[in-house]
Amino acid sequence: MRAEIIAVGTELLLGQVVNTNATFLSEELASLGIEVYYHTVVGDNPQRLEALLRTAQQRSELIVMCGGLGPTGDDLTKDVVAAHLNKSLIQDEQGLKHLHEFFEFSKRKMTENNLKQTLIIEGGYGIQNPTGLAVGSLITQENTTYLLLPGPPNELKPMFLQNARPLLISLFPQSEQLVSRVLRFFGIGESLLVTELKELIDGQTNPTIAPYAKPNEVTLRLTANAPDEKTGEQLLDKVEEQIMAKVGAYFYGYGDENSLAEVTVAALKRNNKTISAAESLTGGLFQGMLADVSGVAEVFKGGFVTYSSETKEQFLKIDPQLIEEHGVVSEECAIAMAEQTRKLADVDFAVSFTGVAGPAELEGQAPGTVWIGLAERGEPTYAQLYHFNRDRTYIRHSAAMTGLSLVLKAVTKKS
């Protein structure tokens, strides 16, 4: 079944809102065996939307539309689709009941234009909105099915998963489905990873292997076409085993949502280990990445930001003579920072970052020169030298990500 996704909203064309709905819907439809051929964005203009619908119905069997179901004058999606199909808009009684209950509970006055949100296309299905007021619609005419969903992701996702997805499964059962798996890698660039996997990629049929470069990491999306999920997973297991044999040393986790920080925090929790950090050039970025992870308080109690020589001496009690003799951009300073942090915070692991973020040199060292130290309870402290390139932001982010990778490998004893 061929599908396309049309996002409606001038704010998308202006770049004021990012179209995350298309990514979500593409993955969900693929899992149902429905292939998405086109993504399109159109503004709140009825003539352009109608022209796009005429094109879409010639090439797609399922047209999924996001946005334009609200109460305002520029919410025109249902009106345009109804006119396109020569249908009327009718009241959805369940949606109307939910609307009245919402305003009664919130003790707010309901304006007349809110009733617009509870209209659906005549002859179709009303799709209820678990987290909002705009009712969706699904209608089939001739060989094309139209699915209308709200624009806000916090409404679209629950509506699709709870109500639209089961409806699509019952109406359009597929003999095959796509099963996907995302592998995440750090410490290897996209070009080298693709080179290492060239034989597998060139010979791919089913499953397929698709690499994607992200800031400081690479992901591989494996996709299998199979009659059922179990068979698909078995196909993915086989190709993953081949991939790991070649680049498994750089693998750190699965999925689109699990960041390197989340995987590292999870490993610390599993092993009952604690962590702290002392940051110079990264200025708290590493600790901020940790703090973004829910539940990190179990393993991270705090740390230090020592941007100057004076704070390294005052906060971490580093010998001024060491800094005078070796400088702050040095192996010795990174080791001292990590050791002192581990002792002062009384943790199992401590990471230190010192170097040159740029744009100017420091102590005769070029921007991108970074020492990262790692202290582990009961193990010798060490520091590694890195040379990151590009701009200041990229250098700092690269350093923080590398620190996470070092900790993850140490916690899991991954070589």
N, C-alpha and C positions, 0 to 999 in steps of 0.2 A: 504494500500500500504506500503510495507516494504522498508525502505531506509537505506543507510549507507553513512557515510561521510569519504572520504579519503583526508587527508591533505598531500601534497607533498612538501618536502623540508628538506634537511639535517640540516638546521639551527634550525628546530623544534626539531629534535632528539638530537641536541647538547645543547638544552636549551637556545639558543641565542634569540629565539622568542617564545612568548607564543601563543598557539593555541586558540585565542579567536573566530575565525571563526566558530569552531564547536559548541560553545555555541549559537551563534547567529543563525546559520542555523537550529539547532535542535529546537529552539523555533519557528522559522518561519515555518518550515515544520510541526511541531505539530499543529500549528494554521490552517493548511490546511487539517488536518486529516491524515497526512502522518507520520507514526511512524518510528523513527530512531532506528535501532537495534544495530548498530555498529559504533564506531569511530576508525579510524586507522590512524597512521602516518607512512609515508615511506620516505626514503631519495631520493635524485636525482639519482636514479639508475634504468635504464630501465628494467633490468632483474627482480629485486624485485618488481617493479611496475606491470609488466606483470603478475607475479605470484599472486600478490594480486588481480588483476582484474579477473583472472580465478576463484579465490575463491569467490570474491564478486558477480559475475554474477550467481553463483549457489544458493545464499542465499538472494539476494536483487533484488527488481524490479526497484529501483531508486538508482543510484550511483552518488553521488555529489562529485566532485573533486575540491580541492582548491589549487592553486599554479601551477607554472611551465608553465605559458603562456607567459612569457616575451621573450626578444630578445636574451638572452645569451645562451651559449652552454649547460648549465645545465638545461635549461627550456625545458623539454622533454615530458610533459604531453600529448599534442596534438599528438605528433609523436607516442607515445606508444599506446594511445587509438586508433588512426587511424589504426595502424598495427594490433592491437588486433582484430579490427572489419573488417580487410581486406579492408579498405577504403583509399582513397587518401585525401590529404589536398588541399583545393582549396581557391582561393582568395575571401574574403568578400569585395564586392565593397564599401559598406557603411563605413566599417572600414578603408579601404584604403583611401577614401576621407577624413575622419576625421584625419587620420595620416598626410596626406600632408598639410591639413589646420593647424594642430598644429605646424608643423615645419616652415611653411611660416609665421605664426603669430609671433612665437617666434624668428624668424630670426636666426635659428640654422641650421647647416648642418645635414641632415638626413643620417645616415649610413645604409648600405644595410641590416644589420641584423634586423632593425626595421620592415621590411616587414613581418618578421616571425610572428609578433604579430597580423597581420590581416588575418591570415589563419584560416579556420574553417574546420571541418570534412565534407567530401562529403556526401550529402544526409541529412544533419542536418540543424538546425537553427543557424544563427549567432546571438549572443546576444551582443548588443552594450554596450560599457563601457562609462558611463556619465562622469567619473572623471579620466580616464586613456586611454591608447592606446591599451591594450590587449583585443581582441574580444573573448567573450566566445562562447561555442558551446553547443547545445543540440541535441542529436540524439537517436533514438530508434531502436534497432535491436532485433528481436524476442521478448522476453518478458522482456527485460531490457532497461532502459533509462539511458543515461549517460549525466550528466550536468557538464560542465567544467567552472569553475570560476577562476578569478585571486586570488593571495594570499594576497596582501595588503588589510587590512580591509576597508580602505577608498575607495577602488575600488570595493571590493566584495559586501559590503552592498548596495550601491546605485544601482549597476548592478542587484542584486537579487531583491530588492524591486521594482525598476522601470520596469525591463524587464523580468527577469526570473520568478518571482512569478506570474505575470499575465499569462505567457505562461503555467506554470504548472497547473494553475487553469483551463485554457481552454482545455488543453490536457487530464487532469486527474481529472475531477470533482469528489468530494467525497460526499457520502451520509451523512457522519457525519464529524464533526470537533471537535478538542480539543480547549477548551477555558480555559485559565489559569489566575490566579491572585496571586500576591505575597504579603503576609502580613509580616511586619517587627516588631520585638519586641526587647526591650532593658530592662535590669534589671532582666532577668530570663534566667537561663541556659537551654541548650538543654534538659538535662535529666529531669529537673523539668517540663519544658513545655510539653514534651512528656508524662510524668506521669499525668499531669493535663488533657491532651487530650486523654488518653489511650483508653477510651471507644469509642470515635469518630474514632480514628485511627484503632482500632481493628475491628470496624464495617464498615469501609469504603468500598464502592463499586464504586459509581459514585455520586459525585466527589471523587477524591482521595486526600489525604493530605500527603505531603512530607516535613519533617523538614530538614533544613540545618543550620549547625553552622557556623558562621562567627566570626571574632575577635570582642568580646564584644557584640555580638548580635545574634539573631536567626531569621531565616526567615522560613515561611511556604509557599510552593507552592501548591495552590489548582488547580486541573485540572478536568474539566468536559467534558465528551463526549456527544455531543448533535447534533441534526440535523441542528441547526443554532445558531448564536452567542447570540441572545436574550434568547433562552431557556437555553443555557449554563450559561449566566450571572445570570439567575434566580436560577439555581441550586447552583451556587457559593454563591449567596446572602444568601441562606438558611443555608449552612454549615458555612459560615462566622459568621452569627448570633449566632450559637451554640458555635463557638470558642470564640467569644467575651464575651459571658456569663461566660466563665471559666477563660480566661487570658487577657481580654480586658484592664486591668489596665496597662499592659506592652506594649500594641500596640502603635506604633508611626507613621506608614505610610505604603504606598503601593509602589510596584514596585522595580525593581532591581537597578534603577538609583538614586532614591531619598534617599540620606543619611540622617542621623540624623541631621547633620549640615544644610542641605538644608531645611529639614522640619522645623527646629527651626527658621531659617532666614525667611522662608515664613510666619510662625506664627507671628514673630515680625513685618513684613511688614503689614500683615492683620490688626493687632491691633495698628499700628502706634506707636510702642515702639522702644526704642533705647537701646543699650547694650555696656558695656565695661567689662574689666577683668583685674585682677592683678594676675600674675602667678609666683609661685616660682618653685616648682619641675617640673612643666610641661614646663617651659621655653619658653612659646610662642606657644605651640602646640595647645591649645584651640583657640587662636586668629588666628592661621594659618588655622585651620579647617573652621572658619568663613570666612576668606579671600579667601578660595578656592571657595566659592559660588558666582556665578555671580550676580551682583547687590547688594551685601552686604553693599556697601557704604551708602545705604539709611538708614541703622539701626546701622552700626558700624563705628565709627570715629577713633578708636584707643584704646590703653590701655597701660598697664604697665607690664614689666617683672622685678620682684624684687627678684633676686635669693639669695641675701645675706641680712643679718640683716641691713646692712648699707643702701642698696637701699630701703628697706622697710621704713626706717626712713626718708631718703632723698626725695624719689620720692612721697611717700604716706603720709608723715608727721605723721607717727605712733609714739606714745610716746615711747622712748627708755625704760622707766621704765616698760611698759607693756611687752615688749619683754624680759627684764631681769627677770621679775617676773614669766611669764607664758611660755616663750620660743616661738620659731617660729612655732613649731609643736603643736599648741594648738587651742582650740575653740576660745579663746579670740583674738588671732592673726588673725585667718581667718575672724572673724567678723569685726575687725578693718580694715583689708585690703579691704573687700567688701564695707564697709560703706564709707571709704575714696575715693575709686575708683568711687563710684557712685556720690559722691559730687564733686570731682575734675573734672570728665568728664561730669557732669551734664546730666546723662542718666537715663532711667527708670529702667534698671537692671544692676547690676554689680555682677560678679562672682569672687571668689578668690580661689586660690589653694595653699595650703601649706602642706608639709609633707615630707616623706622619700621615694625617688625613689630607693635608694640602690646604690651599694651593701652593704654599711656599715650602721650601726645604726646612728641615729642623736638624740641627747638629750635623749638618752636611749630608743628611739622608734625604733621598728623593721622596716625594709624595707616594704613598702606597707601600712604603716600608713599614712592616708591622711585626712586632714580636707578641706571641700569645703564649702565656705560661699556664701550666696546669699542675696544681698541687693535689695529691690524693693521700688521704690518711694511710700511713704505713708504707707509702711508696716514695721513691725519689722524685723531687720536683724537677720539671724540665720546662724548656721554652723552645718554640719553633719559630723560625723566621719565614715570613711570607712577603711576596711582592704583588700586591693587588694593583690593578690599573683602573683607568677611566676616571670619573669625577669623585669629588669628596664624598658625596652621599653613597656612591657605589662602594668605595673603599671601606667606609664605616660599616655598611651592611654586610659586605663580604667578611670582614673581621668577626662580626657578631655571629654570623652563620657558621663560620669555621670554628669558633669557640663552642657552639652547640654541638657540632659534629665531634669535636675532640672529647667532650664530656660524654656523649652517647657511646662512643667507642670504648671509653674507659669504663663506663658503668656496665656495659654488656660484654666487655673484654673482646670486642670485635677487632680483629687484626686488619 
